[in-house]
Amino acid sequence: MREEKQQLSEEKQELQGVSDRYDRVVRVLGENVVEDAVQQDIREQKALEEKRQMEQMPKGSIHERLAWGARKSEMENQQRKKNKTQNRGMER
């Protein structure tokens, strides 16, 4: 019990340090800036996770695999078009 109490006490101190730093960041940058940054990071992480899941071929029937292939191909084509448009803007 004592060992567990010591571990919890150390963890509490670490978390208090994180909380104190977070409060300082909010004080320096402002609540809106910090919240916007956090929400942006959440969106980016979600998009990255969805991309990772999309890259993994399903282990289902051939129809599911074909549908996955079609979706992935369409996403890649959209990205190529987007990159091409961006590159055209850089040439001017």
NUVO-444193 format. One line per field, with one value per residue (C-alpha): residue number from 0; residue in three letters; x, y, z. Coordinates in nm, 4 decimals, always signed. Layout:
NUVO-444193
i: NUM:...
aa: ALA:...
px: X:...
py: Y:...
pz: Z:...
end
This chain:
NUVO-444193
i: 0:1:2:3:4:5:6:7:8:9:10:11:12:13:14:15:16:17:18:19:20:21:22:23:24:25:26:27:28:29:30:31:32:33:34:35:36:37:38:39:40:41:42:43:44:45:46:47:48:49:50:51:52:53:54:55:56:57:58:59:60:61:62:63:64:65:66:67:68:69:70:71:72:73:74:75:76:77:78:79:80:81:82:83:84:85:86:87:88:89:90:91
aa: MET:ARG:GLU:GLU:LYS:GLN:GLN:LEU:SER:GLU:GLU:LYS:GLN:GLU:LEU:GLN:GLY:VAL:SER:ASP:ARG:TYR:ASP:ARG:VAL:VAL:ARG:VAL:LEU:GLY:GLU:ASN:VAL:VAL:GLU:ASP:ALA:VAL:GLN:GLN:ASP:ILE:ARG:GLU:GLN:LYS:ALA:LEU:GLU:GLU:LYS:ARG:GLN:MET:GLU:GLN:MET:PRO:LYS:GLY:SER:ILE:HIS:GLU:ARG:LEU:ALA:TRP:GLY:ALA:ARG:LYS:SER:GLU:MET:GLU:ASN:GLN:GLN:ARG:LYS:LYS:ASN:LYS:THR:GLN:ASN:ARG:GLY:MET:GLU:ARG
px: +0.0000:+0.2812:+0.4550:+0.1349:+0.0730:+0.4236:+0.3671:+0.0362:+0.1973:+0.4713:+0.2160:+0.0113:+0.3189:+0.3912:+0.0328:+0.0363:+0.3467:+0.1736:-0.1326:+0.0815:+0.2572:-0.0766:-0.2120:+0.0975:+0.0532:-0.3110:-0.2105:+0.0573:-0.1248:-0.4856:-0.7597:-0.8935:-0.5541:-0.4821:-0.8283:-0.8021:-0.4608:-0.5889:-0.8937:-0.6739:-0.4454:-0.7450:-0.8708:-0.5268:-0.4867:-0.8321:-0.7558:-0.4238:-0.5916:-0.8582:-0.5852:-0.3998:-0.7183:-0.7923:-0.4454:-0.5076:-0.6886:-0.9930:-0.9892:-1.3346:-1.4782:-1.3387:-1.6212:-1.5105:-1.1515:-1.2528:-1.4609:-1.1652:-0.9368:-1.1777:-1.2052:-0.8297:-0.7711:-1.0213:-0.8543:-0.5127:-0.6476:-0.7973:-0.4649:-0.2780:-0.5199:-0.4792:-0.0992:-0.1053:-0.3186:-0.0854:+0.2211:+0.0695:+0.0316:+0.4028:+0.5079:+0.3546
py: +0.0000:+0.2397:+0.1740:+0.2364:+0.5537:+0.6756:+0.6062:+0.7927:+1.0834:+1.1064:+1.0850:+1.3597:+1.5858:+1.5231:+1.5996:+1.9149:+2.0265:+1.9664:+2.1556:+2.4473:+2.4671:+2.4504:+2.7338:+2.9378:+2.8777:+2.9850:+3.2966:+3.3904:+3.3023:+3.3412:+3.0841:+3.1160:+3.0605:+2.7557:+2.6068:+2.6642:+2.4955:+2.1987:+2.1562:+2.1792:+1.9103:+1.6877:+1.7276:+1.6510:+1.3409:+1.2177:+1.2697:+1.0887:+0.7940:+0.7769:+0.7812:+0.4978:+0.2927:+0.3584:+0.2372:-0.1026:-0.3391:-0.4996:-0.8724:-0.9328:-1.0528:-0.9643:-0.7103:-0.5268:-0.5260:-0.3937:-0.1186:-0.0294:-0.0165:+0.2130:+0.4502:+0.4580:+0.5223:+0.8086:+0.9632:+0.9402:+1.1002:+1.3860:+1.4399:+1.4446:+1.7048:+1.9143:+1.8922:+1.9784:+2.2872:+2.3954:+2.3453:+2.5565:+2.8418:+2.8183:+2.8396:+3.1839
pz: +0.0000:+0.0892:-0.2417:-0.4323:-0.2319:-0.3177:-0.6891:-0.6820:-0.5012:-0.7657:-1.0449:-0.8806:-0.8655:-1.2352:-1.3298:-1.1186:-1.3087:-1.6411:-1.5192:-1.4037:-1.7425:-1.9239:-1.7100:-1.7922:-2.1665:-2.1419:-1.9496:-2.2069:-2.5298:-2.4257:-2.3831:-2.7395:-2.9032:-2.6890:-2.7459:-3.1213:-3.1260:-2.9264:-3.1512:-3.4633:-3.3236:-3.2470:-3.6053:-3.7488:-3.5324:-3.6311:-4.0015:-3.9630:-3.7902:-4.0605:-4.3260:-4.1503:-4.1307:-4.4972:-4.5959:-4.4401:-4.6721:-4.5108:-4.4460:-4.5873:-4.9118:-5.2523:-5.2905:-4.9769:-5.1006:-5.4418:-5.2827:-5.0599:-5.3635:-5.5481:-5.2494:-5.2007:-5.5697:-5.5671:-5.2629:-5.4282:-5.7471:-5.5454:-5.3697:-5.7021:-5.8396:-5.5258:-5.5465:-5.9164:-5.8481:-5.5681:-5.7878:-6.0658:-5.8216:-5.7360:-6.1021:-6.1538
end
